[in-house]
Each structure stands twice: as structure tokens, then as C-alpha cells.
């Protein structure tokens, strides 16, 4: 069993088969789907596997309350989930169920290897028991106050507020969620997995795996340092799940067999396609990449890799952790009814909108995304439609109307130089799972295409030189084809529609540099997508403070020179730590280049880039201005790239700010203090100041 080619299986966390999919869930599935589609377009051997998580007492109780069997309940939600995913263009290679013969087979295999390794110990435990319901209460049927942070209404296995894990008997003021009565305690014999046996191996894996997000790695290493407890993998009857090997009334805890469902789903796919699942899960060239939310870090970074070690399977190559989608800045929760279901969204809006909106906000980090319907509308209308879709329609309509749809040829390579640089950055950003950067760079290419068409005016040129007009629009076609390829993982159905209009189907990354034959004839142009005219979900709209749309950062001036085409402008090269940017600023009458070099200044990092007198400006420095005086905002001890804090108000996500929006925000200098709504601007506790004593509004 050996394969020279890397074979990758990518998974999303398994949705629980006890309720509908909501748009909070979809953050993860859309994020994973975009990444999988990109890798497939790059020609890699990748399969995307997932499944419904079907076991546990909630399934059994819900089925009982509905008067149906657990199997009927999970079958109902399987159909609902798969339809929702399909309608959002989420394309699994295998979407299976944890209640499958393959999953039972692998669960028993894992358990038997645990026993053989000496990783299982039987212990008598004291459990929560409801006398009124006459049953043991598993963790999801006990609620109370978290024993670590005191948060109320937390389940019996882990706290959604502080992420601590514990047993149900540790809850304070606990109650049975079925009958609301306080539970008692009762003893039972359970199987425990000796998680502590794998502490050093887990530590080694975490330290050596450079792909894991650093903040999470440190988080998990601290848990290991605090000492790992043995893990109770048993649940008592009644319970919907798999019997523990050799037992009749004891079952595998759902968190044991659920992640094993990743393997079962892979095997199900492989069996159907005459492949060997071991090439993914056991071979040295197999890669496992998981996408999960930050609420299940403990299970995926400790329990799951320890199980894989004990059973002799490959460890995850990467585990990508994302933040929550919030509504009114609260985590979406199915159990608390604070959500918008996938179907409710689909009844109101095009799924391409949400895929695009999430991509605009997703980077390789655990930052939460706040669902803002107004921001979604603005993003879609200005970028997806205004930048991308309108460029497509203008280009193709002009070709069809004036040149019988023939693509033609072009000689002007100059606009493609910048595009080529962006394409390379986009491909790197896709691999880094930084979709926010992907969108920003794609929009820059769209700007190049739109600006080229607007400046070259083929509709005017055609009156005097038809050949030249054809060359102009031929170049626009080439740019459009590249945009289609680069956008395809993000909005696949929209790009499939565009491919049909281009008459170039199944485009891949290999087609980026290929020039379409000049005799090629396009299909019939039509608008790709409709603008959003009304904002739905207004009941969940939460308008942020305007300052939360401004990304203020520390920047160190590395170089500075006087603009050759202006008496007032200076061109600065500034460091943001991990990147160097160029900023054009009207400060030449107040500062010399020598005064600026080495200074830590404050800039707006998310301002829309602009070309100012032939020089690109990517950001804006902040200065206090009053009469003939100017004072740059400065900071001394901070490092380049550090964010500016304003008393609890922080930058929200990935918003591209316009200069007009910033002008509406009033930040003032009082000399020693820089204030927004009376709140002081600081960086890591240090107060931001103007380097000259100037009182006035910032500009």
C-alpha cells in the first residue's frame, strides 16, 4: 500500500441530525467548499467527505416526542440537510451518516486497538440520574452553571462561554432539561480512554505541525500542561448509538464515533469508486485536513488525534479553525433559537450572495463574523455585481453586438503585468485559506479591466478604427476569463453561467495564461445576477459604530521622498510588520523626508487604494490639522502592524472604507490626547499623540 501522489481528504465538522442547517453552520461548509474547489481546479487529488452526526440522547428524545423512531428522524434531517447544502452549491464527494455499518466497524476497530494498547480502564463513576424520568442523564440533558466561569444555562459537557470541559456532576445548580427537576447521583461502571498516555505525543505533534494556527496551538498546549484527564467514552441505556464491543446496555459516547465518521465517509466513497481508503488515512502520502468551529477545539485537537495515534491512523495534516457567525453580536445557536435557517435565507436571497459575503470576511483566523444584511447588500451590489458581473456583461455584449461574438486578438500586454502579479498572490492566498485577501485582489483585477475599458472607450474608437476597438475588447475578454476562473471556487454556479456565455466550459487554473483563439465565438450574453434592492433580515440588523469600520494600525516609515508631480505631496513606504505599503500624503509643506523616516505613525489600513498623480496610495496616514499647523499621529513603543484600540471599539472584519465614509467620522486632537466620542486612542495601553501640539479635527 503506497502512493507517490499526495491524496487529500478534507472534512467539515458533522452537522447534528436534530434540526435544520442555519447560516452560522454555512460559514464552515462554504469555507471548506471554496478551498476544495480551488484545489481541484489546481489538479490535486482531493475528496471532500462529511456526514450527519446521528447519535446521542437528543436524537432519541426528539424522535420520541415526535412519535417516530430515531432512524426516521435522522432520515428526515438527512434529506433536509443534503438539499440545503446542494442549494448553496456545497459539493461533497461523500455526504454520509455516522449511523452506518462502516462507522460501527471502525468504532469497534478503534476500541479493540485501545484495549490492546492498554489505553482502556474500567471505573465506577457517579452520574447524574433523574428519578422523575427514571434514566441516566447524559451531558446534553443536564444544564446548570459552568463550574469554571459561572456562566448560566450551560450543558453538562462543555461551556459555550469559556470553552471549559467538565462532567455533568460538576455543574452548579443543575437541572434535568426534560422535566426541569434537580437530578440526583447514581453509580455505573464506565470505560475510560487514558488520554494522559498520549500527552507527550500530542505535545510533539502540536509543536512540530507548523500549519496549525498559532493561537490555537498555544491554547491546546496549555491544556496539556495543566494535565489531561482520562476520557469517559461510555453512555448508559437508553441511548441511540452503537453498543460498545462486547456490551449490551452500554454505548460509545457520540464524540468517540462521530469523528470516526470522517473515515467511514471516506471508505464509503472509496468503495463506490474502486479506491483504497487507506491511501488517505494510513499511507504516508495521505493528508487529512479538517475544518471546524472554535467551539469544538478540545475534541479535535486532543481527543481525536489521540484516538488516531492509538488506532494507528494518520494524524491531521491541518485543522483549520474559524470563528462564529454572530447575529446582533451573539453566537448563532440552534438550541437557543437565535438563528436564520438556510432555507429561510434561500427563500429571500441568491445563495451566491452569501458565498461571496462570507469569502469577503473569511481569513485563516478565529475572528467572528457579524452578519450584517446592509453590508451584504453593499458588498454584493458594489463588488460582485458592480465590479465583476457588470464588466462581464459590458464586454460580452459589445463583442456580440459589434463583432458577431468573435473574441479577436490583442497586442497590448501592459495591463496584464499587474494582473499577473495579482494572480500569483491570489493563488497563494487561496492556499493560505485567506479568502478575504482573494476577494480584495480579484476586485483589483476587476478595477483594471473596468478602468481599461472606460479609458480606452471602444464604443468611440469603433467609429474610426474597428480593428483597434476589437483589440481593446479582446483584451477585456481575456481579463474576464481570468476573473471567471479566479471567482469560480467562490461563486461556482454564477461562474458556470458565465462559462456558458464565454462558451468555455470547465475552466481550470491551467487556463489562466492560455490565450483564447481569436476565432472563438462566445455564447449569448445576459446579466449574471440581479442587484439587491431590498434588505431582508432587518430584524437581525445591528448597525456598527462607524469607527468599527475603520482599521487603524501602527506603521513605521521606512522611506520617504517628495512627489515629482506635486508641490504638496510626499510618497512614503511604510511597514505594517508583515507587509510594506506605499502611501501618498499631502504633508510636504509640513515635513521633510528626513523627519519622517523611522517614525511610528497611525494609518487607515482598509482605505480603498487610489492612484494619486501616477503613484498608488494604499492607505492614509492620520494627522491633526489646524490653520497652518499639522501634527502626525504617532506612537513610540508599539510595533508596526499593532491595532489601535478605542476603549472597547474594534475594527469589524473586512470592510473596504471610502474616503467619504471616513470624512463623516470625527476624530479630534487635543494635543496630548486623540479622541473619538471622548474616548482615547491607544495601542497596547500607550496613548496615541500628535507629534506636534495641534488641536483640531483629524484629516
LUMTI-731296 format. One line per 10 residues: number of its first residue (from 1); for each residue z, x negated, y of C-alpha. Coordinates in steps of 0.02 Angstrom, whole numbers, plus 32768, in hexadecimal, padded with zeros to 4 digits. Layout:
NUM	Z/X/Y | ...
***
This chain:
1	8000/8000/8000 | 7FC2/7FA5/8099 | 7F58/7FCD/8130 | 7F18/7F4F/81AE | 7EF4/7FD4/8232 | 7F8A/8018/8291 | 7FAD/80CC/825F | 8016/812E/82D9 | 8072/81D2/82C1 | 80B1/8222/8361
11	812E/82AF/8364 | 817F/8327/83DD | 822E/836B/83BD | 822A/8401/8349 | 823E/84A8/83A5 | 82C2/8519/835B | 827C/85B2/8302 | 82F7/8628/8353 | 82A0/8659/83F4 | 8205/8645/8461
21	81BE/85A6/84AB | 81E2/8596/8564 | 8194/8529/85EA | 8227/84AF/85DF | 81F7/848A/852B | 8143/8473/8560 | 816B/83D9/85C9 | 817E/8378/8527 | 80ED/83C1/84C6 | 8074/83AD/8557
31	80B3/82FB/8576 | 809A/82CF/84BF | 7FF2/8326/84B3 | 7FAE/82C7/854A | 7FE3/8222/84FD | 7F9B/824C/8451 | 7EF5/8285/849C | 7EE8/81E4/84FF | 7F06/8177/8465 | 7E86/81DA/8402
41	7E07/81C7/848E | 7E2A/810C/8484 | 7DF9/8110/83CC | 7EA6/80F5/8382 | 7EDF/8139/82D9 | 7F5F/81BA/8314 | 7FA4/825B/82CD | 8013/82D4/832C | 8094/8327/82BC | 8117/83A9/82E0
51	816B/8440/828F | 81DB/84D3/82AE | 8293/84A8/8295 | 82C5/8537/8224 | 8373/8519/81DC | 8424/8540/8212 | 849B/85D1/822A | 8449/8613/82CB | 83AC/863A/8266 | 8411/8693/81E0
61	8478/86F8/825D | 83E2/8727/82C9 | 8383/8762/822F | 841A/87C9/81F7 | 8429/881B/82A1 | 836F/8849/829F | 837A/888D/81EE | 82FD/8810/81A7 | 8308/8776/8138 | 8313/86C6/8182
71	8266/86A1/8139 | 821D/8738/8195 | 826E/86FE/8237 | 822B/864C/822D | 817F/868D/81FC | 817E/86FB/8297 | 81AB/866C/830C | 8132/85F6/82B5 | 80A3/8669/82E2 | 80E3/867E/8395
81	8100/85C3/83AF | 8057/858D/8369 | 7FFC/860C/83D7 | 8059/85D2/8473 | 8032/851B/844E | 7F7B/8541/842C | 7F6B/85A1/84CF | 7FB0/850A/852E | 7F2F/8497/84DA | 7FB6/843C/8478
91	7F57/83FA/83E1 | 7FC4/83CB/834D | 7F76/8379/82B6 | 8004/83C5/8250 | 807A/844E/828B | 80E8/8476/81F6 | 8195/84B9/81CA | 8237/8463/8198 | 824D/84EE/8117 | 81C8/849E/80A8
101	81C5/8454/7FFA | 8198/83AA/8043 | 8230/83AE/80B4 | 82A3/83DC/8024 | 8259/834D/7FBE | 8273/82CD/8049 | 8322/830D/8074 | 8357/82F5/7FBE | 8302/824B/7FBA | 8360/8212/8056
111	8406/8255/8014 | 83F1/8202/7F69 | 83CE/815B/7FBE | 8466/8172/802D | 84D0/818A/7F91 | 8480/80F5/7F39 | 84A3/8086/7FD1 | 8559/80BA/7FD9 | 853D/8111/8080 | 8589/81B8/804B
121	8641/81E2/8042 | 8696/8287/8016 | 8724/82BE/8087 | 8791/8357/8098 | 8778/839C/8147 | 87C9/8420/81B2 | 8748/8497/81F9 | 8741/852B/826E | 874B/85CD/820C | 873E/867F/824C
131	87B3/86F4/81EF | 875F/878A/8240 | 86B0/8758/8207 | 86F3/8709/8166 | 868A/866D/8173 | 868B/85B7/81A8 | 8644/85A5/8256 | 85C3/851B/826B | 85B8/84C1/8311 | 853C/853A/8360
141	85AF/85CE/8340 | 8644/8587/839B | 8651/8575/8456 | 86D7/8531/84C7 | 86FF/84A9/8544 | 86BB/83F9/8527 | 8749/8387/84EF | 86FD/82F7/8553 | 86CE/8340/85FD | 871A/83EF/85FA
151	8675/844B/8614 | 8684/8501/85E2 | 8619/8563/8565 | 85E0/84CD/8500 | 85AB/84D5/844A | 860F/8486/83BD | 85A1/83EE/83A1 | 8577/83A3/844A | 858C/83BE/8505 | 84F2/83E9/856D
161	854A/83A8/8609 | 8587/82F9/85D6 | 8524/82E5/8531 | 85C3/82BE/84CF | 85C6/82E8/8414 | 865E/832C/83B8 | 8691/83A3/832D | 86B2/845E/8348 | 876D/844A/832D | 8775/83D5/83C3
171	873D/845E/843C | 87C3/849F/84B3 | 87E1/855C/84BE | 875A/8579/843B | 871B/8623/8402 | 86A4/866B/837F | 8603/869E/83D5 | 85E8/872C/8357 | 868A/878C/8370 | 86D5/872B/8406
181	877B/8711/83AA | 87D1/8667/83A7 | 87AC/860F/8302 | 882D/85C7/828C | 881C/852C/821E | 87F4/851D/8166 | 87D8/8488/80F3 | 8739/845D/8093 | 86F1/83C3/803C | 865B/8379/8098
191	85E1/82E9/8084 | 85E3/8264/810C | 855C/81E6/8134 | 85AA/813E/8162 | 8554/8125/8207 | 85C6/8091/822C | 8571/8031/819E | 84D6/8025/820D | 8528/7FF8/82B3 | 84E9/7F44/82B5
201	843B/7F71/8277 | 842C/7FF9/82FA | 8466/7F7F/837F | 83E4/7EFF/8348 | 8359/7F81/8349 | 8388/7FBE/83F6 | 8391/7F10/8441 | 82F0/7ED1/83F0 | 8285/7F6C/8413 | 8241/7F46/84C1
211	81E6/7FEC/84CD | 8281/8059/84D6 | 82B3/8093/8584 | 8335/801A/85C6 | 83AE/809B/860E | 83B4/80F6/8566 | 83C5/8057/8502 | 8460/8025/8566 | 84A5/80D4/8553 | 8497/80CE/8495
221	84D7/801B/8488 | 8576/8055/84E1 | 858D/80DC/845C | 857E/8059/83D4 | 85FB/7FE7/842C | 8676/8078/8435 | 866A/8088/8377 | 8600/80FF/830D | 8653/818B/82AD | 861D/81BF/81FF
231	85A6/8251/8209 | 85CC/82F7/81B4 | 8527/832C/8162 | 856C/83C7/8109 | 8570/847F/8135 | 85C6/8506/80CF | 857B/85AA/8094 | 853F/861F/80D7 | 84BA/85AE/8121 | 83FC/85B5/812B
241	83BD/850B/80F2 | 83AD/8497/805D | 8436/8485/7FDC | 847C/83D6/7FD3 | 843D/837E/7F38 | 84AF/83B5/7EA8 | 850C/843A/7F0D | 8500/84F9/7F11 | 8567/852E/7FA8 | 8552/8498/8018
251	84BA/8474/8085 | 846E/83E5/80E5 | 849C/83ED/819C | 8400/841E/81FF | 8400/8378/825D | 83EA/831D/81B8 | 8350/837B/817B | 8301/83A5/8225 | 82C4/82F5/8253 | 8292/82DA/819E
261	821A/8367/81C8 | 81B4/82E6/8228 | 818F/828F/8183 | 8171/8332/8127 | 80F4/836A/81AB | 809B/82C3/819E | 8092/82D0/80E0 | 8051/8382/80EC | 7FC3/8344/815C | 7F9F/82AD/80EF
271	7F98/8314/8050 | 7F17/8386/80A1 | 7EAC/82F2/80D9 | 7EBA/8283/8040 | 7F27/8203/809B | 7FC7/81A8/806F | 805A/81D6/80DF | 80AC/8130/80B4 | 802A/80D4/811C | 807E/8124/81B3
281	8135/8127/817E | 814A/808F/810C | 80B9/8016/8127 | 80D4/7F84/819F | 8040/7FC0/8208 | 8086/806F/8218 | 80CB/80A4/82C1 | 813F/8135/82E7 | 814C/8174/839A | 81C2/8203/83C4
291	81C4/8269/8464 | 826C/82BE/8485 | 82D6/8308/850F | 8370/82AE/854F | 83E4/8330/8500 | 83C3/82EE/844F | 83D0/8233/846F | 8469/821D/83FF | 8414/8267/8367 | 836F/8209/837C
301	83B4/815F/83AE | 8446/8157/8333 | 8443/81D5/82A3 | 8387/81D5/8287 | 8365/8119/8288 | 8400/80FF/821A | 83B8/817D/819D | 8311/8123/819F | 8366/807C/8182 | 83CB/80C1/80F2
311	8333/8114/80A1 | 82BF/807F/80B8 | 8244/80CC/8134 | 81F8/8083/81D3 | 8261/8088/8270 | 8218/80DA/830C | 819F/806A/836A | 81CF/80C9/8408 | 8236/815F/843B | 81FD/81A8/84E1
321	8285/820C/8539 | 825E/8286/85C6 | 82CF/82EA/8639 | 82E8/83A5/8644 | 827F/8425/869E | 82F4/847B/8717 | 82EE/8526/8767 | 8351/8532/8807 | 8388/8482/87D8 | 83DB/84BF/8738
331	83A2/848C/8689 | 8335/850D/8635 | 8393/855B/85A4 | 835A/85D8/8523 | 840C/85FF/84EF | 843E/8624/85A3 | 83A3/8688/85CF | 8375/8614/865E | 82BC/85FB/863A | 8207/862C/864F
341	81B6/8645/85A5 | 810F/85F7/857A | 80C4/86A4/8566 | 8109/86E0/860D | 80B5/864A/8661 | 8010/8669/8605 | 8010/871E/8640 | 800D/86DF/86F4 | 7FB8/8635/86FD | 7F37/85C2/86AD
351	7F87/8546/8632 | 7F22/84B9/8682 | 7F8B/84CE/871F | 802D/84AA/86C3 | 7FE5/8417/8662 | 7FA8/83CB/8705 | 804D/83EF/8760 | 80B4/839E/86D7 | 8042/8306/86D4 | 805C/82F5/8790
361	8118/82E9/8772 | 8127/828A/86CD | 814B/81D1/86C3 | 819E/8168/863C | 824B/8199/8678 | 82D6/8219/865C | 82C4/8265/870A | 82D0/8322/870C | 823F/838C/874D | 8269/8422/87B9
371	81EC/84AF/879E | 81B0/84DF/884B | 8128/8566/884B | 80F4/853F/88FE | 80E0/8487/88D7 | 807D/84B4/883B | 8008/851D/88A6 | 7FF2/8493/8927 | 7FD2/840D/88A4 | 7F54/8475/8845
381	7EF6/84B3/88DE | 7EEE/840D/893B | 7ED7/8393/88AA | 7E9D/83E4/8809 | 7E27/8458/8866 | 7E0F/840D/8914 | 7DF7/835B/88D8 | 7DB5/8367/8825 | 7D68/8412/8800 | 7D13/8426/88A9
391	7CC5/8378/889B | 7C81/83AA/87F0 | 7C36/844B/8831 | 7BE9/83FA/88CD | 7B9A/836C/8869 | 7B54/83D5/87DB | 7B18/8463/884A | 7ABA/83E8/88B9 | 7A69/8396/8821 | 7A36/843C/87D6
401	79F3/8485/8877 | 7991/83EF/88B6 | 7963/8385/881E | 7954/8403/878F | 79F8/83C3/874A | 79B4/8313/8727 | 7A3D/8291/873E | 79D0/8208/8789 | 79FF/8153/87AA | 7A61/80F2/882E
411	7A6C/803F/886B | 7B02/8045/88E0 | 7B8E/7FF4/887A | 7C06/7FD9/890C | 7C6C/807B/88F8 | 7C82/8053/883E | 7CE1/7FB0/885E | 7D80/8007/8897 | 7D69/808D/8811 | 7D61/8008/8789
421	7E08/7FC0/87C2 | 7E54/806F/87C0 | 7E0F/8095/8713 | 7E64/7FFA/86CD | 7F08/802E/8720 | 7EF5/80E0/86DF | 7EDE/80A6/862B | 7F78/8038/863C | 7FDC/80C8/8688 | 7FAA/813B/85F8
431	7FEC/80BA/857C | 808B/80A9/85E2 | 809E/8168/85DB | 80A0/816B/8699 | 8037/8206/86B5 | 806F/8218/8769 | 8019/8171/878D | 7F82/81A9/8728 | 7F6D/8242/8798 | 7F84/81DF/8839
441	7EFF/8160/8805 | 7E86/81E6/87C9 | 7E98/8241/886F | 7E6C/819E/88C7 | 7DC9/8198/8862 | 7DAB/824E/8891 | 7DC4/821F/8948 | 7D44/8193/8936 | 7CC5/820C/88EB | 7CE4/8294/896C
451	7CE3/821B/89FF | 7C43/81C8/89C0 | 7BE8/826F/89B3 | 7C29/82A8/8A5B | 7BFC/8206/8AB5 | 7B50/81F3/8A62 | 7B21/82AA/8A82 | 7A9C/82C0/89FB | 7A78/8370/8A3E | 7A3C/831D/8AE0
461	79E9/8285/8A90 | 7981/82F2/8A1B | 791E/8334/8AAF | 78D9/8285/8AD1 | 78F1/8221/8A30 | 78FF/8284/898F | 790A/81E6/8923 | 799E/81A5/8988 | 79F5/824E/897E | 79DD/824C/88C1
471	7A2C/819F/88B7 | 7AC3/81DA/891B | 7AE4/826F/88AA | 7ABF/8207/880E | 7B4F/8195/883C | 7BBC/822E/885B | 7B8E/826A/87AB | 7BC5/81C3/8761 | 7C6C/81CE/87BE | 7C81/8282/8784
481	7C63/8251/86CF | 7CEB/81CD/86DD | 7D61/824C/872B | 7D3E/82C5/869D | 7D6A/8240/861A | 7E08/820A/8675 | 7E45/82BD/8690 | 7E1C/82F5/85DF | 7EC6/82D0/858F | 7F1D/8330/861B
491	7EB0/83CC/862A | 7E48/83CB/8588 | 7E01/847B/858D | 7DCF/846B/8643 | 7D78/83C5/861D | 7D25/840F/8584 | 7CD9/8490/85F9 | 7CA2/8404/866D | 7C57/83A2/85DB | 7BEB/8439/85B5
501	7BB0/843B/866A | 7B90/837F/8663 | 7B38/839E/85BB | 7B9E/830B/8577 | 7C16/8348/84F2 | 7CA3/82E9/8499 | 7CB0/8261/851C | 7D29/81D1/84F2 | 7D69/8139/854F | 7CD2/80D7/850F
511	7C65/8143/8580 | 7CBC/810D/8620 | 7C46/807C/8644 | 7BAA/80C5/85F3 | 7B26/80F9/8670 | 7ADB/81A1/8645 | 7A1E/819C/8629 | 79C4/81CB/86CA | 795D/824F/866E | 79F9/82A6/862D
521	7A00/835D/8660 | 7AA4/83B1/8689 | 7ADA/845F/8653 | 7AFC/84F3/86C5 | 7B7E/84D1/874E | 7C09/854E/8772 | 7CB7/8544/87BF | 7D2E/84F3/8742 | 7DCE/8549/8776 | 7E0B/85C9/87F4
531	7E82/85A2/8883 | 7F32/85E9/8880 | 7F3A/866E/8906 | 7FE5/86B7/88E0 | 8082/865A/88AE | 80D0/86A5/8811 | 8184/868B/87D7 | 81C5/869B/8889 | 826B/86D3/8840 | 8288/8621/8801
541	8246/85C9/889C | 82BE/854D/88E8 | 827C/84FC/8986 | 82BB/844A/8994 | 82FF/83FD/8A31 | 8268/83AC/8A89 | 82B7/82FF/8A7B | 82B3/8310/89BD | 81F5/8303/89C9 | 81FF/825A/8A1F
551	820E/81BE/89B2 | 826A/813E/8A1E | 8275/808E/89D8 | 82A5/7FDE/8A09 | 820E/7F6A/8A21 | 8211/7EAF/8A45 | 818A/7E6E/8ABB | 812E/7DE0/8A61 | 809C/7DC8/8AD9 | 8066/7E0B/8B82
561	7FD0/7DF3/8BF3 | 7F84/7E45/8C8B | 7EFD/7EC5/8C67 | 7E55/7E79/8C9A | 7E11/7F1F/8CD8 | 7EA4/7F61/8D3B | 7F17/7F24/8DC7 | 7FA7/7F90/8D89 | 7FA3/7F81/8CCC | 7FF3/7F06/8C55
571	7FC8/7EF3/8B9C | 805D/7ED4/8B2A | 8069/7EA4/8A72 | 810F/7EE5/8A30 | 8169/7ED6/8989 | 81B8/7F6E/8933 | 81FC/7F03/88A7 | 817E/7F2D/8820 | 80E8/7F42/8893 | 809A/7EFD/8932
581	8054/7F75/89B3 | 7FF2/7F67/8A53 | 802A/7FCA/8AEB | 7FD4/7FD9/8B93 | 804E/7FFC/8C22 | 8045/800E/8CDF | 80CB/7F8C/8D04 | 8064/7EFB/8D4A | 80A6/7F15/8DFC | 815A/7F06/8DBE
591	815C/7E84/8D33 | 8106/7DE1/8D08 | 80D4/7DB9/8C54 | 8157/7D30/8C4F | 81E3/7DAC/8C7C | 81B1/7E20/8BEE | 81A2/7DAA/8B5A | 823B/7DB2/8AE8 | 827D/7E52/8B37 | 82BC/7EE0/8AC8
601	8274/7F7D/8B16 | 8274/8035/8AE5 | 81CE/8088/8AB7 | 818E/8130/8A80 | 814B/8105/89D3 | 80F7/81AA/89A8 | 808B/81C2/8A43 | 7FD5/81E8/8A1D | 7F73/8143/8A2D | 7EFA/8135/8ABF
611	7E75/80BE/8B00 | 7EA3/8085/8BB1 | 7E1E/8024/8C0D | 7DD7/7FE1/8B6A | 7E7F/7FB3/8B18 | 7ED5/801D/8A94 | 7F86/8052/8ABF | 7FF1/8087/8A2A | 8093/80C0/8A79 | 80E6/80C7/8B23
621	8172/8061/8B6C | 81FB/80B9/8BCF | 8230/8089/8C7E | 8295/80D5/8D0A | 822D/80E8/8DA9 | 8268/810E/8E59 | 8202/80EC/8EF7 | 81C8/8036/8EE9 | 8241/8007/8E5E | 8231/8002/8DA1
631	82AD/7FD8/8D18 | 8279/7FC8/8C63 | 82ED/8015/8BE2 | 8338/7F84/8B81 | 83B4/7F5E/8AF7 | 83FB/7EB5/8AC7 | 844B/7EB0/8A1A | 83D7/7F28/89BF | 8348/7EF4/894E | 8291/7F24/8962
641	826F/7FCB/890E | 8320/800E/8922 | 8321/80C8/8952 | 8370/8108/89F3 | 83FD/8186/89DA | 8426/8213/8A53 | 84D0/8257/8A1F | 849B/82AB/897D | 83E7/82D3/89AE | 8369/8272/8946
651	82AE/826B/8931 | 826F/82F0/88B8 | 81E9/82B5/8841 | 8135/828C/886A | 8102/82DC/890D | 8078/828F/8979 | 80B0/82A7/8A2C | 803A/82C4/8ABF | 805B/827A/8B6A | 8066/8329/8BB5
661	80ED/835A/8B39 | 8153/82C1/8B68 | 8142/82E5/8C23 | 819F/8388/8C06 | 8237/8329/8BC5 | 82B3/82ED/8C47 | 8306/8247/8C21 | 835A/81F9/8CB9 | 83A3/8150/8CE9 | 8448/8144/8D43
671	8441/8087/8D44 | 84C2/805B/8CC1 | 8499/80F4/8C57 | 83FB/8147/8C17 | 8419/8201/8BFC | 83C5/8295/8BA8 | 841B/833B/8BCD | 84B5/82D5/8BFA | 84B3/8277/8B55 | 84AD/81B9/8B53
681	8420/815C/8AFA | 8464/80DB/8A7F | 842A/8066/89F5 | 84AC/8044/896E | 8536/806B/89EC | 84EF/7FFC/8A76 | 84C1/8057/8B17 | 840C/8050/8B50 | 83FC/8015/8C05 | 8376/7FF8/8C88
691	8361/7F3D/8CA6 | 8361/7F5E/8D60 | 83D6/7FD4/8DBA | 835F/8065/8DD2 | 8394/811A/8DDA | 830E/819A/8DB6 | 82A7/81F5/8D33 | 8259/8192/8CA6 | 819D/8180/8C99
***
